[in-house]
Amino acid sequence: MILLISESETQQCFFVERRKRIPKMAFNYVVTAHKPTAVNACVTGNFTSPNDLNLIIAKNTRMEIYVVTPEGLRPIKEVGINGRIAVMQLFRPPGESKDQLFLLTARYNAMILECQQEGETIEIITKAHGNVQVCFNQKL
């Protein structure tokens, strides 16, 4: 078997015994280099505690939580969401002292998030989640 390698300016090919052209394989690795900067949605409310006023900003696949102080905004937490955030709304369930967050992604994945704070650590807990897309071919 004769193996000849030909390199041209536009493409690289391998030539095998009967002069058959076999294209060289190319592999691509695609990642995002920067965090999203465009704001999709924002809401204000008492998300982290009953006494704190919070600003929650949705930036594509990320959610940023800030506390409003007399000096300005202070960042509290940044959370990655699996999906592009389409709708974001704070609500307060009956009998609760702080708000919970409803999120809906572009692929209709809905979730209800709650903030739990113990000392300096802040955790975002998923209370409920599911896909709310309606299939029109399905009988209700």
TASUL-V66818 format. One record per run of one state. SS is the DSSP state (hx for helix, st for strand, lp for the rest). FROM is the first residue (numbers start at 0). TO is the last residue. If there is no record, write none. Layout:
ss->{SS,SS}
from->{FROM,FROM}
to->{TO,TO}
//
This chain:
ss->{lp,st,lp,st,lp,st,lp,st,lp,st,lp,st,lp,st,lp,st,lp,st,lp,st,lp,st,lp}
from->{0,3,7,11,15,20,23,40,45,53,59,61,69,71,80,84,91,99,105,108,118,120,131}
to->{2,6,10,14,19,22,39,44,52,58,60,68,70,79,83,90,98,104,107,117,119,130,139}
//
